[in-house]
């Protein structure tokens, strides 16, 4: 089999990207998700990955340039510079020195791999020049970088650096992160009960799940996790952090936490447990009014809401259910389809939400249906500054 046929099969059966748009507080933003198709065994560990093919980057750049909703944000030189800086953070053997003009526009970059240096101009005028530039940079890196376990991570880092110049919400998920996202939305997993994310380059607690080892120990939202067991979280990926905190129920893990008002980190020794996450809680307030708290949007959320409404009607008895308070405070979001289905319960007709790309090239409306609508039930929605993504769709 010649090399061109191999390349064609790899591009056809290999890595693919999925792009969808979500509505954020500042308008429409692109959020890039990546899933990995099954590759041949020779590609599975990344040990012989060919960076110069820029396989994933090529598709990412095409999606960005063709579909990003605010094309004016696209600055190719800054994208390359940010990509290089992200590589520098991901690979200790690589150092990057940028030259900028007085307006902080990148002009060139000196890339150092171990003892080898090379300067690259960052002046590019098209997507093709951007890809050729990264191909040249990757060729230099790959020829000088020895004993690096997975070269795919260099390309992923470069892409996420580029995406960071667009908005805070655009990300490329590695295959492991993509699998983790699906696992976390199933409503059951083993671990400590902490929802974490990267905020300002720090591993941050987004939300401790109620009645879990983390919440019982007193860990709070916005705490920074600086160390897990013996491992510092500086430059640690979300996947690595999750893997360190997950484990068999009954086993312990040391989590070192820094809080704004503390002078030094504190150690929490937590015992892992089976975490069953219910996204919906409810309470009957009396006089025909029910309260429903939705923590996040996972696969089971709409069914949980329907069960909660059924239970509230039963508690209301003769008063019937006359009103509903839908509490979405500190709800970080989740699955778009669950947000649309929840909204559909309260809307008889019209567009619930639609994704729109640059120049209206992509449109995917989700429409309300009259069947099953709770049309005679007044609803009050509660939000706060930590309500995001799917929560905003339901509230809107």
MARBAKE-755073 format. One line per 10 residues: number of its first residue (from 0); for each residue x, y, z of C-alpha. Coordinates in pm, 1 decimal. Example, Ala and Ser with C-alpha at 12.3 -4.5 7.8 and 13.67 -1.06 7.14 Angstrom:
REM residues 2
0 = 1230.0 -450.0 780.0 ~ 1367.0 -106.0 714.0;
END
This chain:
REM residues 396
0 = 0.0 0.0 0.0 ~ 160.6 328.7 -106.4 ~ 192.6 626.7 124.5 ~ -77.8 829.6 -52.2 ~ -336.4 555.9 -8.5 ~ -238.5 519.5 355.8 ~ -281.9 894.3 404.1 ~ -623.2 886.3 235.8 ~ -743.0 600.9 457.9 ~ -613.9 776.1 765.9;
10 = -789.3 1101.1 679.4 ~ -1109.1 916.1 595.2 ~ -1124.6 684.6 896.0 ~ -925.8 878.8 1148.8 ~ -981.9 1188.0 1349.9 ~ -1288.0 1401.7 1295.5 ~ -1425.8 1717.6 1447.3 ~ -1773.4 1808.3 1561.0 ~ -1855.6 2178.0 1582.0 ~ -2165.2 2319.7 1740.7;
20 = -2262.9 2658.7 1871.7 ~ -2400.8 2748.1 2212.2 ~ -2549.6 3067.7 2346.3 ~ -2337.1 3231.8 2611.8 ~ -2390.2 3547.7 2815.0 ~ -2201.4 3765.0 2564.6 ~ -2374.4 3626.9 2256.1 ~ -2313.4 3336.8 2030.3 ~ -1988.7 3151.6 2079.6 ~ -1835.6 2858.4 1902.8;
30 = -1756.8 2552.6 2105.1 ~ -1551.2 2293.7 1928.5 ~ -1579.0 1933.9 2036.5 ~ -1366.6 1656.2 1897.4 ~ -1443.1 1286.8 1883.6 ~ -1193.1 1026.1 1773.7 ~ -1293.9 756.6 1528.1 ~ -1129.1 421.1 1574.7 ~ -776.5 430.5 1440.3 ~ -546.4 149.0 1348.0;
40 = -329.7 10.6 1625.6 ~ -22.2 182.8 1481.5 ~ -189.0 520.8 1545.0 ~ -349.0 445.9 1882.2 ~ -69.4 550.4 2119.0 ~ 57.0 859.8 1935.5 ~ 417.8 733.7 1941.1 ~ 458.0 753.8 1561.9 ~ 213.9 1038.2 1503.9 ~ 319.9 1265.5 1220.0;
50 = 283.6 1627.7 1331.9 ~ 362.2 1773.3 991.0 ~ 41.9 1632.6 845.9 ~ -148.1 1887.2 1063.7 ~ -447.6 1654.0 1028.1 ~ -659.5 1781.5 1315.3 ~ -544.1 2141.0 1282.3 ~ -642.1 2151.7 917.6 ~ -999.7 2057.6 999.9 ~ -1012.7 2290.7 1298.5;
60 = -892.3 2588.0 1093.5 ~ -1144.3 2514.0 817.8 ~ -1428.8 2502.8 1070.6 ~ -1313.8 2824.7 1235.6 ~ -1270.6 3020.6 914.0 ~ -1591.4 2893.4 754.7 ~ -1827.2 2885.0 1051.0 ~ -1711.5 3103.5 1339.8 ~ -1987.5 3351.2 1404.1 ~ -1764.5 3657.2 1457.9;
70 = -1502.4 3648.7 1179.6 ~ -1360.8 3982.9 1293.0 ~ -1210.7 3804.0 1594.5 ~ -993.4 3584.3 1373.2 ~ -634.8 3710.4 1380.5 ~ -410.1 3445.3 1226.3 ~ -81.3 3582.3 1358.2 ~ -217.4 3597.2 1713.0 ~ -359.1 3247.2 1670.7 ~ -15.2 3111.6 1582.1;
80 = 147.1 3297.9 1872.3 ~ -112.8 3170.0 2120.8 ~ -74.0 2819.2 1983.0 ~ 301.1 2831.1 2039.5 ~ 258.5 2962.8 2392.4 ~ 19.2 2678.2 2468.8 ~ 272.5 2427.7 2334.1 ~ 535.4 2585.7 2559.2 ~ 310.1 2525.3 2860.9 ~ 240.5 2165.8 2758.9;
90 = 596.8 2058.8 2673.2 ~ 878.2 2148.9 2918.3 ~ 1147.7 2095.8 2653.8 ~ 1004.7 2373.9 2435.8 ~ 1054.8 2747.0 2491.4 ~ 902.6 3026.7 2283.5 ~ 1010.8 3392.4 2262.9 ~ 776.2 3624.9 2076.4 ~ 861.8 3953.3 1904.2 ~ 573.9 4201.9 1883.3;
100 = 519.9 4546.8 1739.2 ~ 408.6 4844.1 1947.7 ~ 44.5 4736.4 1913.1 ~ 128.3 4389.5 2050.9 ~ 81.0 4221.2 1715.3 ~ 311.2 3916.1 1684.4 ~ 586.1 3954.1 1425.8 ~ 800.6 3647.7 1477.7 ~ 871.6 3369.2 1724.5 ~ 1192.1 3198.1 1828.6;
110 = 1121.0 2834.5 1907.5 ~ 1374.7 2647.2 2117.8 ~ 1366.3 2268.9 2154.2 ~ 1628.2 2159.1 2405.5 ~ 1948.9 2327.2 2270.0 ~ 1818.4 2392.5 1917.8 ~ 1666.1 2727.1 1815.1 ~ 1488.8 2856.1 1507.3 ~ 1303.6 3177.8 1430.2 ~ 975.8 3181.4 1237.4;
120 = 795.1 3478.7 1087.4 ~ 433.7 3497.7 1204.9 ~ 309.1 3714.6 918.5 ~ 42.0 3510.5 741.6 ~ -237.7 3625.7 512.5 ~ -450.6 3314.9 464.3 ~ -558.2 2991.7 629.4 ~ -319.9 2805.8 399.1 ~ -21.6 3013.2 508.0 ~ -121.7 2952.3 870.7;
130 = -126.5 2575.1 814.5 ~ 203.4 2582.6 623.2 ~ 357.5 2784.5 905.9 ~ 251.0 2533.1 1168.3 ~ 369.8 2249.9 945.1 ~ 716.9 2409.1 935.1 ~ 714.3 2467.1 1309.9 ~ 597.7 2112.0 1377.9 ~ 869.4 1972.8 1149.0 ~ 1132.7 2158.0 1350.8;
140 = 982.0 2045.4 1682.5 ~ 940.7 1682.0 1582.8 ~ 1295.3 1656.6 1444.5 ~ 1446.8 1796.7 1764.5 ~ 1214.0 1658.0 2033.9 ~ 1320.2 1316.5 2152.5 ~ 1139.2 1061.9 2367.7 ~ 807.7 1249.8 2381.0 ~ 533.6 995.7 2448.8 ~ 241.0 1137.4 2251.5;
150 = 298.0 1392.6 1977.0 ~ -78.7 1433.8 1932.1 ~ -84.9 1642.8 2249.1 ~ 137.3 1903.0 2083.7 ~ -112.6 1952.0 1802.5 ~ -404.3 1958.5 2048.3 ~ -224.7 2221.9 2258.6 ~ -157.3 2437.9 1953.3 ~ -522.3 2423.7 1848.1 ~ -649.2 2513.6 2193.6;
160 = -406.3 2802.9 2203.1 ~ -547.6 2927.8 1872.2 ~ -904.2 2889.0 1997.6 ~ -826.9 3089.8 2311.4 ~ -785.3 3400.8 2093.2 ~ -1149.3 3375.5 1982.3 ~ -1334.8 3358.1 2316.1 ~ -1313.7 3178.1 2651.6 ~ -1557.1 2904.8 2549.3 ~ -1399.1 2757.0 2237.2;
170 = -1210.1 2435.4 2309.5 ~ -1088.5 2121.9 2137.9 ~ -1151.2 1806.8 2339.4 ~ -902.0 1523.8 2321.0 ~ -1047.4 1175.0 2275.1 ~ -1004.2 1111.7 2647.4 ~ -1172.2 1438.7 2743.0 ~ -1454.7 1370.0 2500.1 ~ -1512.9 1028.4 2658.3 ~ -1498.7 1188.0 3003.6;
180 = -1760.6 1444.8 2904.2 ~ -1998.6 1167.6 2802.4 ~ -1932.0 979.1 3125.2 ~ -1996.4 1286.2 3338.9 ~ -2336.7 1346.6 3179.2 ~ -2467.3 995.1 3248.4 ~ -2551.9 1080.0 3609.6 ~ -2333.5 819.8 3780.9 ~ -1957.8 784.3 3831.9 ~ -1703.7 702.9 4099.6;
190 = -1493.1 963.4 4275.3 ~ -1511.6 1261.5 4510.6 ~ -1807.5 1457.9 4375.2 ~ -1624.6 1763.9 4244.3 ~ -1700.9 1941.3 3918.4 ~ -1370.7 2095.6 3809.4 ~ -1245.2 2318.0 3530.1 ~ -947.8 2531.8 3427.8 ~ -996.3 2896.5 3524.5 ~ -711.5 3143.3 3466.2;
200 = -471.4 2850.1 3424.6 ~ -565.7 2706.1 3763.2 ~ -749.2 2383.2 3842.8 ~ -1067.0 2519.0 3997.4 ~ -1369.8 2371.2 4172.8 ~ -1673.2 2473.0 3968.2 ~ -1923.1 2310.4 4196.5 ~ -1906.1 2043.7 4469.3 ~ -2196.2 1800.7 4431.6 ~ -2423.3 1785.4 4735.0;
210 = -2391.9 1491.2 4974.8 ~ -2060.3 1369.4 4834.8 ~ -1716.2 1334.5 4999.2 ~ -1610.9 1676.2 4864.6 ~ -1915.3 1869.0 4987.9 ~ -1915.6 1695.7 5326.5 ~ -1549.5 1791.1 5373.8 ~ -1628.8 2159.1 5312.4 ~ -1476.2 2209.3 4967.1 ~ -1643.4 2506.7 4798.0;
220 = -1694.6 2650.4 4451.8 ~ -1398.9 2860.1 4329.1 ~ -1150.9 2672.7 4549.8 ~ -823.2 2607.0 4366.9 ~ -682.9 2253.8 4375.3 ~ -305.3 2296.0 4383.6 ~ -199.0 1937.2 4448.3 ~ -348.3 1586.7 4428.7 ~ -159.6 1332.2 4638.0 ~ 203.2 1400.8 4543.4;
230 = 129.4 1563.0 4207.2 ~ 122.6 1939.9 4154.5 ~ -164.5 2057.6 3936.5 ~ 47.5 2322.5 3759.0 ~ -4.4 2257.8 3385.4 ~ -204.6 1945.6 3472.0 ~ -479.7 1859.8 3223.8 ~ -838.8 1807.5 3331.4 ~ -816.2 1444.2 3223.7 ~ -513.0 1380.3 3443.7;
240 = -677.0 1555.6 3739.4 ~ -996.0 1353.0 3704.4 ~ -802.4 1029.1 3673.5 ~ -610.0 1105.2 3993.2 ~ -924.2 1182.1 4192.0 ~ -1125.4 887.7 4066.8 ~ -1071.8 537.6 4198.2 ~ -1223.5 248.1 4384.8 ~ -1480.7 338.8 4653.0 ~ -1331.8 326.9 5000.3;
250 = -983.4 441.0 4895.1 ~ -837.2 774.4 5003.7 ~ -697.0 1066.4 4808.2 ~ -524.9 1379.0 4940.4 ~ -644.6 1701.3 4779.7 ~ -461.3 2025.5 4861.7 ~ -690.3 2326.5 4830.9 ~ -616.4 2699.4 4820.1 ~ -890.2 2951.8 4897.6 ~ -863.9 3327.9 4844.2;
260 = -877.1 3409.5 5215.3 ~ -619.9 3144.0 5312.1 ~ -247.3 3212.1 5337.2 ~ -147.5 2858.5 5241.0 ~ -315.0 2547.4 5096.8 ~ -499.8 2303.9 5322.0 ~ -497.7 1927.7 5283.5 ~ -825.3 1738.4 5258.5 ~ -807.2 1359.8 5288.1 ~ -1118.1 1236.2 5108.9;
270 = -1252.3 883.1 5080.0 ~ -1378.6 796.7 4733.9 ~ -1739.7 688.8 4698.1 ~ -1988.6 584.0 4432.2 ~ -2126.6 915.6 4309.3 ~ -2484.9 901.6 4189.4 ~ -2575.7 1242.8 4064.6 ~ -2934.1 1358.7 4063.9 ~ -2966.4 1675.5 3865.6 ~ -3313.2 1766.9 3999.2;
280 = -3439.7 1827.7 4352.8 ~ -3785.3 1955.1 4444.3 ~ -3989.6 2088.4 4734.7 ~ -4355.8 2178.6 4776.2 ~ -4381.6 2532.8 4913.8 ~ -4755.3 2527.4 4982.7 ~ -5052.5 2708.9 4831.6 ~ -5008.0 2526.0 4502.5 ~ -4648.8 2640.6 4442.1 ~ -4360.0 2402.4 4379.9;
290 = -3984.3 2460.8 4378.5 ~ -3756.7 2265.5 4145.5 ~ -3378.6 2295.5 4166.2 ~ -3185.7 2186.5 3855.5 ~ -2812.9 2144.0 3922.2 ~ -2700.2 2062.0 3567.9 ~ -2824.9 1918.9 3239.1 ~ -2738.2 1551.6 3199.9 ~ -2902.4 1261.0 3017.4 ~ -3161.8 1208.8 3292.1;
300 = -3254.6 1570.5 3366.9 ~ -3583.8 1606.4 3176.2 ~ -3713.6 1271.2 3302.4 ~ -3618.1 1373.9 3656.9 ~ -3806.4 1701.4 3610.4 ~ -4117.9 1518.4 3491.9 ~ -4101.3 1291.5 3797.4 ~ -4058.7 1595.7 4022.7 ~ -4363.3 1767.0 3869.7 ~ -4567.7 1450.2 3918.1;
310 = -4464.6 1433.7 4284.5 ~ -4542.8 1803.0 4335.9 ~ -4890.1 1759.7 4189.4 ~ -4945.4 1472.1 4428.6 ~ -4840.6 1685.8 4726.0 ~ -5054.8 1979.0 4611.2 ~ -5363.0 1752.2 4601.4 ~ -5678.5 1964.1 4593.2 ~ -5489.8 2289.3 4548.8 ~ -5345.3 2160.4 4222.9;
320 = -5010.6 2293.5 4104.4 ~ -5066.5 2663.6 4040.5 ~ -4709.4 2783.1 3993.8 ~ -4350.3 2665.4 3966.3 ~ -4018.8 2817.3 4072.7 ~ -3740.4 2680.2 3852.3 ~ -3408.7 2733.9 4027.2 ~ -3114.1 2733.9 3786.0 ~ -2872.1 2921.5 4010.7 ~ -2510.0 2799.8 3981.5;
330 = -2615.1 2559.0 3707.5 ~ -2312.8 2540.8 3471.8 ~ -2511.7 2389.9 3184.7 ~ -2464.4 2057.0 3011.8 ~ -2644.1 1882.7 2729.1 ~ -2810.5 2110.6 2475.1 ~ -3083.7 1859.6 2388.9 ~ -3191.0 1840.3 2752.9 ~ -3216.3 2220.5 2770.7 ~ -3431.1 2222.9 2457.2;
340 = -3657.0 1943.5 2585.7 ~ -3700.0 2118.4 2920.2 ~ -3793.7 2443.0 2748.3 ~ -4038.9 2251.4 2530.3 ~ -4233.4 2153.5 2842.6 ~ -4329.2 2518.6 2894.1 ~ -4350.2 2651.4 2535.6 ~ -4628.0 2560.6 2290.7 ~ -4470.6 2673.9 1965.8 ~ -4187.8 2866.4 1806.0;
350 = -3810.4 2835.8 1804.0 ~ -3652.0 2736.5 2134.8 ~ -3292.1 2781.0 2024.0 ~ -3099.8 2768.0 1700.2 ~ -2735.7 2746.6 1614.0 ~ -2616.9 2998.8 1358.9 ~ -2279.2 3014.5 1190.0 ~ -2103.0 3299.8 1016.8 ~ -2305.6 3432.2 724.0 ~ -2598.1 3209.4 824.3;
360 = -2417.1 2912.3 673.0 ~ -2521.1 2679.5 954.6 ~ -2869.4 2675.5 1101.5 ~ -3008.5 2412.3 1333.5 ~ -3332.7 2528.8 1498.9 ~ -3494.9 2330.9 1777.9 ~ -3869.4 2388.5 1768.6 ~ -4129.0 2371.0 2044.5 ~ -4422.8 2133.2 2013.2 ~ -4768.6 2182.7 2158.9;
370 = -4803.0 1820.1 2270.8 ~ -4718.2 1779.6 2638.1 ~ -4681.8 2152.6 2705.4 ~ -4764.7 2275.3 3057.2 ~ -4932.8 2583.0 2913.9 ~ -5135.6 2682.2 3221.2 ~ -4849.8 2665.7 3470.7 ~ -4685.7 3000.5 3555.0 ~ -4309.4 2966.3 3590.5 ~ -4048.5 3186.4 3759.9;
380 = -3685.0 3114.5 3668.5 ~ -3402.3 3195.3 3910.3 ~ -3046.9 3261.4 3783.8 ~ -2720.8 3400.3 3917.6 ~ -2377.3 3484.8 3778.5 ~ -2277.8 3116.3 3781.3 ~ -2570.7 3007.9 3562.2 ~ -2439.3 2940.3 3213.5 ~ -2489.3 2778.2 2876.6 ~ -2791.0 2543.1 2886.4;
390 = -2928.9 2732.7 3187.0 ~ -2935.8 3052.2 2986.0 ~ -3115.3 2877.9 2701.6 ~ -3393.1 2762.0 2934.6 ~ -3415.9 3102.0 3102.8 ~ -3425.4 3283.0 2768.2;
END
